[in-house]
Amino acid sequence: MKRRSDMRKLCRLAGEECGFELVEFAITAWLLLLLLFGVFQCGIAMYSYHFTTYAAQQGARFAMVRGDTWSENTATNCSTSAPPNFTMPYDCTASSTDIQNYVQSLATGGINASNVNVSSSWPGKNADNTTTGCTTANSKGCLVKVTVSYTFNFLPFLKASALSMSATSEKVIQQ
């Protein structure tokens, strides 16, 4: 008898379940996945920003060591191919196109090279912000300025979620 009454209680208790746990799980799982997706996207955004600053520094370094006196005997162009198969001779004078090709060749793992915009300039001034010793804009001792910008989309299918990133690096031409 006791056994029968226990079974009735158990059936009645089981019959009162209306699936609330399933609804709670669905809401919680959705929020958890949304949070994980957001953390993942923020990590990719931080990686993209780091790439932007790194690319600006490397582009300025590329131009810094390839000033107008680098190749006095031969004034060859630096780039012999476009990214991602970028190769270059060692003794060359850098131009804006060469710097852009070099910086775009650095794009790897999640960075779309076609979204990387590079602008370079030779202001014709030295580190003291004067024109002393700068006979040409890319003379030894003058500045080179490289700006890299990249547009990161949090959600690739929504253009409204674009985040523009930009970094600038200035270096003194050494060669």
Order of alpha helices (4+ residues) and beta strands (2+ residues): alpha-alpha-alpha-beta-beta-beta
